[in-house]
Amino acid sequence: MPDPSKAQPSVSVTIRSAVFVTSAVAPHGYPREELPEVAFAGRSNVGKSSLINAMVGRKKLVRTSATPGRTQTLNFFRINDAFFFVDLPGYGYAKVPQKVREQWGPMVEQYLAARPQLVGLIQIMDLRHPPTPDDVQLWNWLQRAGIRTAPVLTKADKVPRGRRQAHVQAAARLLGVDPTAILVFSAVTREGVEALWRTILPWISMRLSQQ
């Protein structure tokens, strides 16, 4: 978790447009634009939709649902006509039909392993609980695949500040990363929004400079 005692450069992102473009389950359905893409992955009901909405300052860009596992496609959102956010299906919810759970791996792996526009992935986990075996498995797969990944722990507003560092350290041990690499986030208070943009923007800028 970033040291609050150290000043961080301010990041101001003006979202002029944020629109849903398409849903897809296979490459033929992906957008054809060559714009950079940032993917978001996490367990069902971890607050992924709320995080994306908070990032773009829209309450209903990504529909939130009280039913975990609702998102079962890759959903593409064009931001400022400059890059895409890609909402990946939530994983790990037992009540999702077995057939759907079996489809998740191949569908997502096909995107992550072969999409040249992908510049990085935000893996979202719940600050209140240690990363699950599914979380750790995905993290390890992403590292082996060489995909740039940032771990984010959501629902920070539900954990007292005095207890957060212990939760961050527990997650860091399971993921095998330094605690300073983990970002704490709350869609309710917007804590972490600027820090996450500070992570994402260099990924996007690097790709745009190569085009």
Beta strands, then each sheet from edge to edge (+ up, - down):
strand 1: 18-24
strand 2: 37-42
strand 3: 74-79
strand 4: 83-87
strand 5: 118-126
strand 6: 149-154
strand 7: 183-184
sheet 1: 1+ 3- 4+ 2+ 5+ 6+ 7+
end
